Amino acid sequence: MFDLPEYPDHYSRQVEWLDPTPVHWQRQRFRTLLHEYNAPSTVGDEQLLRVSQYSGVTERKTTTSEGIDNRSASLIGYKRVETDDLVVNIMLAWNGSLGVSKFEGVVSPAYCVYRFEANQDPWYYHYLLRTPQYRARIKAMSRGIVDSRLRLYSDDLYRLEAMVPPLDEQRAIVKYLGHAHARINAAITQKRKLIALLEEERQAIINQAVTRGLNPDAGLKDSGIPWLGDVPSRWEICALDRYWRVTDCKHMTVPFTDEGVPLASVRQAQRFELSFNDARRTSNEWAEELRSDGREPARGDIIYCRNVGVGAAAIVNTDEYFAMGQDVCLLRSKAQDPWFFNHYLHSAVMAAQMEQVLLGATFRRINVAAVKRLQIVVPPLPEQQAIVAYIDGKTASIDKAVAHMRREIELLTEFKTRLTSDVVTGQVDVRAVAATLPDLTDEETSVPDGTIDDEADLSEDDSADADEG
């Protein structure tokens, strides 16, 4: 299925920033292919949709696990979306936050909705616009000084050039990619299931060690806390702020820059160890302001998330100069082992405690006062260090296996991206293969553009939808 021939006819470079395409494909600007559709909701009871760079257009959950509606008070005035409409987040189109919708519903008034002409297959353009070539071109055509201020307006989209195959060829491309993506996504899903099983095993090892210690014959005492149960009799149970100083971030929004000082915010706090690979950055002057009044993170500190991924925590294992961004706080102790403490923060008992603290909350967040009151276990320091060494030894092989499968997922994802680009830009000919393929069911195409990167989607899409209220 993936061994594909080139087109038998000649290629020509019709668009300077694209590879040469089949000579029988036409070059058209998007103004001839679609038009803006602006129909506001008058009732406000439609399904709320979301759009992101990872999953395209999907139905947005409007209730929490407690059944609380967390969307805007009314969706009247939101833009209606019909099946096969193109939805564009004009603020994040440059990173791929656009896509054709499988659903009817409404989106934020800050978005743009477009309808294709009848002689075009919308899903061909869904794949085309999300390729790296088109994402780069959209970024170049968007208006703004820095990435966080870029906007793609309708006039800009209309000027964008598209390579347009004949309609039957568009449909063949869409059919082929539907099957190809389904097979690749199935392989990715299986690997993610294996990762989940390994991580469950890893978590069980950690939970046992940080709540019962390493000596199975040690005496236990009743903690008096239902979600914690019995703990070793030598261990102390106390509020977090007995041993850890909690310092909130500065509640201020700073300008972002392409270069500069990295910011540790919600996304960076999702990992066990702090990483700035995808961090936003700011200038030295603004970083100094964010680091003022005792807000100077150092190795051994913990960045704790108070919002969105509330309860996530990342240990600072670097001497790199950085500042705290929004929605996090700093945990510091001179007398405790930060590695043990971070394992405890990621344990099942801490998750159970957080559910009690956040029970009934409309927005899943926690303030600094509540963080200070969180109940923790405190073994003697040598025992903390022994537990960390034990966890490291027992989980090393699991971590290696998980890392290997994550790399395989990355390679599959890269292959899918390259394959899609080659197909929609005419570098390979899928017409003969597509003719042998059956039609896909709705279930098989439930996520048209691939699997969702849940961690990234959480942070990025919340940022993208910030204007929705």
VEXDREN-2710 file (C-alpha; in Angstrom, 1 decimal):
% VEXDREN-2710
k/r/px/py/pz
1/MET/0.0/0.0/0.0
2/PHE/2.9/2.3/0.7
3/ASP/5.0/1.4/-2.4
4/LEU/3.7/4.0/-4.7
5/PRO/4.7/5.0/-8.3
6/GLU/5.4/8.4/-9.6
7/TYR/3.0/10.0/-12.1
8/PRO/3.6/8.8/-15.7
9/ASP/3.2/12.3/-17.1
10/HIS/5.7/15.3/-16.7
11/TYR/6.1/17.5/-13.7
12/SER/6.4/21.3/-13.7
13/ARG/7.1/23.8/-10.9
14/GLN/3.9/25.8/-11.0
15/VAL/4.4/27.3/-7.5
16/GLU/7.9/28.4/-6.6
17/TRP/7.7/27.2/-2.9
18/LEU/6.4/23.8/-3.8
19/ASP/8.0/20.8/-5.4
20/PRO/7.2/20.2/-9.1
21/THR/3.6/18.9/-9.5
22/PRO/1.9/16.9/-12.3
23/VAL/1.4/19.0/-15.4
24/HIS/-2.4/18.3/-15.5
25/TRP/-2.9/19.8/-12.0
26/GLN/-4.1/23.4/-12.1
27/ARG/-2.9/26.3/-10.0
28/GLN/-5.6/28.3/-8.4
29/ARG/-5.8/30.8/-5.5
30/PHE/-8.1/29.9/-2.6
31/ARG/-10.4/32.7/-3.4
32/THR/-11.6/30.6/-6.4
33/LEU/-12.1/27.5/-4.2
34/LEU/-13.9/28.6/-1.1
35/HIS/-15.7/31.6/0.4
36/GLU/-16.2/32.8/4.0
37/TYR/-19.4/31.6/5.6
38/ASN/-20.6/33.7/8.5
39/ALA/-23.9/32.5/10.0
40/PRO/-24.1/33.3/13.7
41/SER/-26.1/31.0/16.0
42/THR/-29.5/32.4/17.0
43/VAL/-30.4/29.7/19.6
44/GLY/-27.1/28.9/21.2
45/ASP/-27.8/25.2/21.8
46/GLU/-25.5/23.7/19.2
47/GLN/-22.5/21.5/19.8
48/LEU/-19.4/23.5/20.6
49/LEU/-16.4/22.6/18.4
50/ARG/-12.7/23.0/18.9
51/VAL/-9.8/23.1/16.4
52/SER/-6.2/22.4/17.1
53/GLN/-3.0/21.6/15.2
54/TYR/-3.1/17.9/16.5
55/SER/-6.7/16.8/16.0
56/GLY/-8.2/19.2/13.6
57/VAL/-11.9/19.9/14.3
58/THR/-13.4/17.9/17.1
59/GLU/-16.4/18.1/19.4
60/ARG/-15.5/20.0/22.6
61/LYS/-16.5/18.6/25.9
62/THR/-18.7/21.1/27.7
63/THR/-19.0/19.3/31.1
64/THR/-16.6/18.3/33.8
65/SER/-16.4/14.9/35.4
66/GLU/-18.9/16.3/38.0
67/GLY/-21.4/17.2/35.2
68/ILE/-20.8/20.9/35.4
69/ASP/-21.2/22.9/32.2
70/ASN/-17.9/24.8/31.7
71/ARG/-18.6/26.6/28.5
72/SER/-19.7/30.2/28.0
73/ALA/-23.1/31.1/29.4
74/SER/-24.5/31.3/25.9
75/LEU/-23.4/30.3/22.5
76/ILE/-25.7/32.8/20.7
77/GLY/-23.6/34.7/18.2
78/TYR/-21.0/31.9/17.9
79/LYS/-20.3/30.9/14.2
80/ARG/-22.2/28.0/12.8
81/VAL/-20.3/25.2/11.2
82/GLU/-21.7/22.6/8.8
83/THR/-20.2/19.3/7.8
84/ASP/-17.3/19.8/5.3
85/ASP/-16.7/23.4/6.3
86/LEU/-13.2/24.6/6.8
87/VAL/-12.6/26.1/10.3
88/VAL/-9.5/28.3/10.9
89/ASN/-8.3/29.7/14.2
90/ILE/-6.8/32.9/12.7
91/MET/-4.5/33.4/15.7
92/LEU/-2.9/29.9/15.4
93/ALA/-3.3/29.0/11.7
94/TRP/0.4/29.3/11.3
95/ASN/1.0/26.2/13.5
96/GLY/-1.7/24.1/11.8
97/SER/-4.8/25.0/13.9
98/LEU/-7.3/24.6/11.1
99/GLY/-9.2/21.8/9.5
100/VAL/-12.3/20.6/7.8
101/SER/-15.1/19.6/10.1
102/LYS/-16.9/16.2/10.3
103/PHE/-19.4/17.8/12.6
104/GLU/-22.2/20.3/12.7
105/GLY/-21.9/22.9/15.5
106/VAL/-20.5/26.3/16.4
107/VAL/-17.1/27.8/17.0
108/SER/-15.8/30.9/18.6
109/PRO/-16.6/34.2/16.9
110/ALA/-12.8/34.8/16.7
111/TYR/-12.5/31.9/14.2
112/CYS/-13.2/32.0/10.5
113/VAL/-15.5/29.5/8.7
114/TYR/-15.2/28.8/5.0
115/ARG/-17.3/26.8/2.6
116/PHE/-15.9/25.1/-0.5
117/GLU/-17.3/25.3/-4.0
118/ALA/-19.3/22.3/-5.1
119/ASN/-16.7/21.1/-7.6
120/GLN/-14.0/20.6/-4.9
121/ASP/-13.5/17.8/-2.3
122/PRO/-13.0/19.7/1.0
123/TRP/-10.9/16.9/2.6
124/TYR/-8.2/17.1/-0.1
125/TYR/-7.6/20.7/1.1
126/HIS/-7.8/19.6/4.7
127/TYR/-4.8/17.4/4.1
128/LEU/-3.1/19.9/1.9
129/LEU/-3.3/22.9/4.3
130/ARG/-1.9/20.9/7.2
131/THR/1.2/19.8/5.4
132/PRO/4.6/21.3/6.5
133/GLN/4.8/23.2/3.2
134/TYR/1.5/24.9/3.6
135/ARG/2.0/25.6/7.3
136/ALA/5.2/27.4/6.5
137/ARG/3.5/29.3/3.7
138/ILE/0.6/30.3/5.9
139/LYS/3.0/31.5/8.6
140/ALA/4.9/33.6/6.0
141/MET/1.6/35.2/4.8
142/SER/0.1/35.8/8.3
143/ARG/0.3/39.3/9.7
144/GLY/2.2/40.1/12.8
145/ILE/5.7/40.7/14.3
146/VAL/6.1/37.6/16.5
147/ASP/4.5/34.2/16.4
148/SER/2.1/35.0/19.3
149/ARG/0.7/37.9/17.3
150/LEU/0.4/36.4/13.9
151/ARG/-3.1/36.4/12.3
152/LEU/-4.3/34.8/9.1
153/TYR/-7.2/36.9/7.7
154/SER/-9.5/35.9/4.9
155/ASP/-7.7/38.1/2.3
156/ASP/-4.5/36.3/3.2
157/LEU/-6.0/32.9/2.8
158/TYR/-7.6/33.9/-0.5
159/ARG/-4.2/34.9/-1.9
160/LEU/-2.7/31.5/-1.0
161/GLU/-2.1/29.3/-4.1
162/ALA/-3.2/25.7/-4.3
163/MET/-2.4/22.9/-6.7
164/VAL/-5.8/21.5/-7.8
165/PRO/-6.1/18.0/-9.2
166/PRO/-9.2/17.0/-11.1
167/LEU/-12.2/16.2/-8.7
168/ASP/-12.0/12.4/-9.2
169/GLU/-8.3/12.6/-8.4
170/GLN/-9.0/14.6/-5.3
171/ARG/-11.4/11.9/-4.1
172/ALA/-8.9/9.2/-4.8
173/ILE/-6.3/11.0/-2.7
174/VAL/-8.7/11.5/0.1
175/LYS/-9.7/7.8/0.0
176/TYR/-6.1/6.6/-0.1
177/LEU/-5.1/8.8/2.8
178/GLY/-8.1/7.8/4.9
179/HIS/-6.9/4.1/4.6
180/ALA/-3.2/5.0/5.1
181/HIS/-3.9/7.1/8.2
182/ALA/-6.2/4.4/9.6
183/ARG/-3.4/1.8/9.4
184/ILE/-0.7/4.1/10.8
185/ASN/-3.0/5.3/13.6
186/ALA/-3.9/1.7/14.5
187/ALA/-0.2/0.9/14.9
188/ILE/0.3/4.1/17.0
189/THR/-2.7/3.2/19.1
190/GLN/-1.4/-0.3/19.9
191/LYS/2.0/1.1/20.9
192/ARG/0.2/3.7/23.2
193/LYS/-1.7/0.9/24.8
194/LEU/1.5/-1.0/25.5
195/ILE/3.0/2.3/26.9
196/ALA/0.0/2.7/29.2
197/LEU/0.4/-0.9/30.6
198/LEU/4.1/-0.3/31.2
199/GLU/3.4/3.0/32.9
200/GLU/0.8/1.3/35.1
201/GLU/3.4/-1.1/36.2
202/ARG/5.8/1.7/36.9
203/GLN/3.2/3.6/38.8
204/ALA/2.5/0.6/41.0
205/ILE/6.1/0.3/41.9
206/ILE/6.3/4.0/42.9
207/ASN/3.0/4.0/44.8
208/GLN/4.1/1.1/46.9
209/ALA/7.5/2.6/47.6
210/VAL/6.4/6.1/48.6
211/THR/3.5/5.0/50.8
212/ARG/4.9/1.8/52.4
213/GLY/8.6/2.1/52.2
214/LEU/11.1/-0.7/51.4
215/ASN/10.8/-2.9/54.5
216/PRO/7.8/-5.2/54.3
217/ASP/8.2/-6.0/58.0
218/ALA/8.2/-2.4/59.2
219/GLY/5.5/-1.5/61.7
220/LEU/2.6/0.5/60.3
221/LYS/0.3/3.1/61.8
222/ASP/-3.1/4.4/60.8
223/SER/-2.6/7.7/59.0
224/GLY/-6.1/8.8/59.9
225/ILE/-6.6/9.8/56.2
226/PRO/-8.9/7.6/54.2
227/TRP/-7.1/8.1/50.9
228/LEU/-3.7/7.3/52.4
229/GLY/-4.4/4.4/54.8
230/ASP/-1.6/2.9/56.8
231/VAL/2.0/4.2/56.6
232/PRO/5.3/3.1/58.3
233/SER/5.2/4.1/61.9
234/ARG/8.4/6.1/61.7
235/TRP/7.0/8.4/59.0
236/GLU/5.7/11.8/59.7
237/ILE/2.4/13.0/58.2
238/CYS/2.1/16.8/57.9
239/ALA/1.1/19.7/55.7
240/LEU/3.3/20.4/52.7
241/ASP/4.4/23.8/54.0
242/ARG/6.0/22.3/57.1
243/TYR/9.0/21.3/55.0
244/TRP/8.5/23.0/51.7
245/ARG/8.4/26.8/51.0
246/VAL/5.7/27.6/48.4
247/THR/6.2/30.7/46.2
248/ASP/3.6/31.7/43.7
249/CYS/4.5/33.0/40.2
250/LYS/4.0/36.7/39.4
251/HIS/0.5/37.2/38.1
252/MET/1.5/39.2/35.0
253/THR/1.6/38.6/31.3
254/VAL/4.9/39.3/29.6
255/PRO/5.7/39.7/25.9
256/PHE/7.1/36.6/24.2
257/THR/10.2/36.6/22.0
258/ASP/11.7/34.1/19.6
259/GLU/14.9/34.2/21.6
260/GLY/15.6/34.9/25.2
261/VAL/15.0/33.5/28.6
262/PRO/12.8/30.3/28.8
263/LEU/9.6/30.3/30.8
264/ALA/8.4/27.4/32.9
265/SER/4.7/27.3/32.6
266/VAL/1.9/24.8/32.4
267/ARG/3.3/22.6/29.6
268/GLN/6.8/22.4/31.2
269/ALA/5.2/21.3/34.5
270/GLN/3.6/18.2/32.9
271/ARG/6.9/16.3/32.9
272/PHE/8.7/14.8/35.8
273/GLU/11.9/16.7/34.9
274/LEU/11.8/20.3/33.6
275/SER/12.6/20.7/29.9
276/PHE/12.5/23.9/27.8
277/ASN/12.4/22.2/24.4
278/ASP/9.0/23.9/23.6
279/ALA/9.0/26.7/26.2
280/ARG/8.0/30.2/25.4
281/ARG/10.6/32.9/25.9
282/THR/10.9/36.5/27.0
283/SER/13.5/39.2/27.3
284/ASN/16.1/39.4/30.1
285/GLU/14.4/42.5/31.4
286/TRP/11.0/40.8/31.8
287/ALA/12.6/37.6/33.1
288/GLU/14.2/39.7/35.9
289/GLU/10.8/41.0/36.8
290/LEU/9.3/37.5/36.9
291/ARG/12.3/36.3/39.1
292/SER/12.1/39.2/41.6
293/ASP/11.0/38.9/45.2
294/GLY/12.4/35.4/45.8
295/ARG/11.2/33.9/42.6
296/GLU/14.6/32.6/41.4
297/PRO/14.3/28.8/40.6
298/ALA/17.3/26.7/41.2
299/ARG/18.4/23.0/40.8
300/GLY/16.4/20.8/43.2
301/ASP/13.3/23.1/43.2
302/ILE/10.0/21.8/41.9
303/ILE/7.7/23.7/39.5
304/TYR/4.1/22.9/40.5
305/CYS/1.1/23.4/38.2
306/ARG/-1.9/25.2/39.7
307/ASN/-4.1/25.3/36.6
308/VAL/-5.1/23.3/33.6
309/GLY/-3.0/20.2/34.4
310/VAL/-3.3/21.0/38.1
311/GLY/-1.1/18.9/40.3
312/ALA/1.5/18.2/37.7
313/ALA/5.1/18.8/38.9
314/ALA/8.5/19.0/37.4
315/ILE/11.8/18.9/39.2
316/VAL/14.5/21.5/38.2
317/ASN/17.4/19.4/37.1
318/THR/19.3/22.1/35.3
319/ASP/21.3/25.2/36.1
320/GLU/19.9/27.1/33.1
321/TYR/18.7/30.6/33.8
322/PHE/14.9/30.7/33.5
323/ALA/11.7/32.2/35.0
324/MET/8.3/31.0/36.1
325/GLY/5.5/31.8/33.7
326/GLN/1.8/31.8/34.5
327/ASP/-0.2/29.3/36.6
328/VAL/2.7/27.6/38.4
329/CYS/4.3/28.0/41.8
330/LEU/7.8/27.1/43.2
331/LEU/8.3/24.5/45.8
332/ARG/11.7/24.5/47.7
333/SER/13.1/22.6/50.7
334/LYS/16.7/22.5/52.1
335/ALA/16.0/19.4/54.3
336/GLN/14.1/17.0/52.0
337/ASP/14.9/14.9/48.9
338/PRO/13.2/16.6/45.9
339/TRP/13.2/13.4/43.9
340/PHE/11.4/11.4/46.6
341/PHE/8.9/14.3/47.0
342/ASN/8.3/14.5/43.3
343/HIS/7.6/10.8/43.1
344/TYR/5.1/11.3/45.9
345/LEU/3.5/14.2/44.1
346/HIS/3.0/11.9/41.1
347/SER/1.6/9.0/43.2
348/ALA/-1.9/7.6/43.2
349/VAL/-2.5/8.8/46.8
350/MET/-1.7/12.4/45.9
351/ALA/-4.1/12.1/42.9
352/ALA/-6.8/10.9/45.3
353/GLN/-6.1/13.8/47.6
354/MET/-6.3/16.3/44.7
355/GLU/-9.7/14.9/43.8
356/GLN/-10.9/15.7/47.3
357/VAL/-9.4/19.2/47.2
358/LEU/-10.9/20.0/43.8
359/LEU/-14.2/18.2/44.3
360/GLY/-17.0/20.3/42.8
361/ALA/-14.7/22.9/41.4
362/THR/-16.0/24.4/38.1
363/PHE/-12.4/25.2/36.9
364/ARG/-9.7/22.7/37.9
365/ARG/-7.3/24.9/39.7
366/ILE/-5.7/25.2/43.2
367/ASN/-4.5/28.3/45.0
368/VAL/-1.3/28.6/46.9
369/ALA/-3.0/28.5/50.3
370/ALA/-4.5/25.1/49.4
371/VAL/-1.1/23.8/48.1
372/LYS/0.4/24.6/51.4
373/ARG/-2.3/22.6/53.2
374/LEU/-1.8/19.4/51.1
375/GLN/-0.9/16.4/53.3
376/ILE/2.4/14.7/52.6
377/VAL/4.4/11.8/54.1
378/VAL/7.9/12.4/55.3
379/PRO/10.2/9.4/55.8
380/PRO/13.6/10.1/57.4
381/LEU/16.0/11.6/54.8
382/PRO/18.2/8.4/54.4
383/GLU/15.0/6.4/53.8
384/GLN/13.8/8.9/51.2
385/GLN/17.1/8.6/49.3
386/ALA/17.0/4.8/49.5
387/ILE/13.5/4.8/48.1
388/VAL/14.6/7.0/45.2
389/ALA/17.5/4.6/44.4
390/TYR/15.1/1.6/44.6
391/ILE/12.6/3.3/42.2
392/ASP/15.4/4.2/39.8
393/GLY/16.6/0.6/39.7
394/LYS/13.2/-1.0/39.4
395/THR/11.9/1.3/36.7
396/ALA/15.0/1.6/34.5
397/SER/14.0/-1.2/32.1
398/ILE/10.4/0.1/31.9
399/ASP/11.6/3.6/31.1
400/LYS/13.9/2.2/28.3
401/ALA/11.0/0.2/26.8
402/VAL/8.7/3.2/26.9
403/ALA/11.3/5.5/25.4
404/HIS/11.8/2.9/22.5
405/MET/8.1/2.8/21.8
406/ARG/7.7/6.6/22.0
407/ARG/10.5/6.8/19.4
408/GLU/8.7/4.3/17.2
409/ILE/5.6/6.5/17.5
410/GLU/7.6/9.6/16.5
411/LEU/8.9/7.7/13.4
412/LEU/5.4/6.6/12.4
413/THR/4.1/10.1/12.8
414/GLU/7.0/11.5/10.7
415/PHE/6.3/8.9/8.1
416/LYS/2.6/9.8/8.0
417/THR/3.4/13.5/7.6
418/ARG/5.8/12.8/4.8
419/LEU/3.5/10.4/3.0
420/THR/0.6/12.9/3.2
421/SER/2.8/15.7/1.8
422/ASP/3.9/13.5/-1.1
423/VAL/0.4/12.4/-1.9
424/VAL/-1.4/15.8/-1.8
425/THR/1.4/17.5/-3.7
426/GLY/1.5/14.9/-6.5
427/GLN/4.9/13.4/-5.8
428/VAL/3.4/9.9/-5.9
429/ASP/0.4/8.6/-7.8
430/VAL/-2.3/6.8/-5.6
431/ARG/-5.0/6.5/-8.2
432/ALA/-4.5/2.8/-9.0
433/VAL/-4.2/1.9/-5.3
434/ALA/-7.2/4.0/-4.3
435/ALA/-9.4/2.2/-6.9
436/THR/-8.8/-1.1/-5.1
437/LEU/-9.7/0.2/-1.7
438/PRO/-13.2/-0.1/-0.1
439/ASP/-15.0/3.0/1.3
440/LEU/-14.1/3.8/4.9
441/THR/-16.8/3.7/7.6
442/ASP/-17.4/6.8/9.8
443/GLU/-15.8/4.9/12.7
444/GLU/-12.6/4.3/10.8
445/THR/-12.3/8.0/10.0
446/SER/-13.4/9.3/13.4
447/VAL/-10.2/11.3/13.7
448/PRO/-9.5/12.4/10.1
449/ASP/-6.0/13.7/10.5
450/GLY/-4.5/11.2/12.9
451/THR/-4.0/10.5/16.5
452/ILE/-4.1/13.2/19.1
453/ASP/-1.1/14.2/21.1
454/ASP/-3.0/14.5/24.4
455/GLU/-0.4/16.3/26.4
456/ALA/0.4/18.9/23.7
457/ASP/-3.2/19.2/22.8
458/LEU/-4.1/20.2/26.3
459/SER/-1.8/23.1/26.6
460/GLU/-1.9/24.3/23.0
461/ASP/-5.7/24.2/22.6
462/ASP/-6.4/25.9/25.8
463/SER/-4.2/28.7/24.7
464/ALA/-5.7/28.7/21.3
465/ASP/-9.2/29.0/22.7
466/ALA/-8.4/31.6/25.3
467/ASP/-10.7/34.1/23.6
468/GLU/-13.7/31.9/23.8
469/GLY/-14.3/32.9/27.4
END
